[in-house]
Amino acid sequence: MTPRRLALAVAVALLAGCGSLPTTSEGVAILELRPPASLTVDVGDSLRIGARALDKAGRPLDVPIHWRTPDSTVKVGATTGVVTGILVGTGRVQAFVDDDRLVSDFIIVTVQARPAGAAPP
């Protein structure tokens, strides 16, 4: 199953199994993550992790999604989900809405050395 289908399946399962999902003050019940097919990036390169906020019925909401990382191996745009590899290793990235009222699990991004002879970004 692709990461996108997995994210959608999790969201649907949550919606079907939970009639009383807690919601944020903005009405967000589910934070659906949409990672790219590969979560591996070279040092200096970037990838984008998508996300969207859904209400209890699974309808998208137009609310800001914020991003953070506790690790120095990656940096992430606070509102873009663009992850840049800084140091070789793994880094964790997390999305959240409404001042931490709804927080995603960590997504693990692997940062690898740029192949020999490859031009820097």
HELIX and SHEET records of a PDB file:
HELIX    1   1 PRO A    3  GLY A   17  1                                  15    
SHEET    1   A 3 ILE A  30  ARG A  34  0                                        
SHEET    2   A 3 GLY A  50  LEU A  54 -1                                        
SHEET    3   A 3 PRO A  60  LEU A  61 -1                                        
SHEET    1   B 4 THR A  40  ASP A  42  0                                        
SHEET    2   B 4 ILE A 107  GLN A 112  1                                        
SHEET    3   B 4 GLY A  89  VAL A  97 -1                                        
SHEET    4   B 4 HIS A  66  ARG A  68 -1                                        
SHEET    1   C 4 THR A  40  ASP A  42  0                                        
SHEET    2   C 4 ILE A 107  GLN A 112  1                                        
SHEET    3   C 4 GLY A  89  VAL A  97 -1                                        
SHEET    4   C 4 LEU A 102  VAL A 103 -1                                        
SHEET    1   D 3 SER A  46  ARG A  48  0                                        
SHEET    2   D 3 VAL A  82  GLY A  85 -1                                        
SHEET    3   D 3 VAL A  74  VAL A  76 -1                                        
END                                                                             
